[in-house]
């Protein structure tokens, strides 16, 4: 604004001269006056902006430089020990007694029951002793439990609070269920209807002899019969059919070793 005010007397003088000039020269005079006033105002505005910029730079020089603090160092925490813990059996879902064959005397006694046992395990994860803390009621079955576990059990060792391997104890419960492992001679005949779409229907046992195995699906004898597709006639048209099949098992004592060699 100050720069524009300074050009005011000059502008008025130009207007006075314009009024005194003849009309023919007024157009040219107006153009010259406007250009002169515009140049003067622009020069004044540029000068004011330059001065303001200098003052701003001078003021900025007085502001102290801001120093940012360095980021804190990253600290790596040591891994937390996984202890303390008791010895851990290796292999998830372990079953040390699966497939164990009872001695003849225990089999004849039909020995079964729940047993609670405890094993001492050294710092290397090896079992060193076994004891029964709750009996099945069959001392021989209790002994058989520990004898079997000592043969097959493997462990990851126990850990102390700092995660160091130490000796420890492991305890668990096992239930022995008596089963007759016998396969007597038997035979069975099954009849079924295979529909035109390949599905099985009207499946039934037509005759049987001997003692069927305990896991034989007597209520659903065709349960394991896989779908193979329908029968077809000579023209390729699916046809329903009745099928009958049978299973027979013969059980007998083996020949003496000397006879087999001959």
DAMOTA-V446857 format. One record per helix or strand of 3 or more residues. SS is the DSSP state (helix for helix, strand for strand). FROM is the first residue (numbers start at 0). TO is the last residue. If there is no record, write none. Layout:
SS&FROM&TO ; SS&FROM&TO
This chain:
helix&1&5 ; helix&7&19 ; helix&22&60 ; helix&103&107 ; strand&112&120 ; strand&126&133 ; helix&138&151 ; strand&167&175 ; strand&185&193 ; strand&199&209 ; strand&240&248 ; helix&256&260
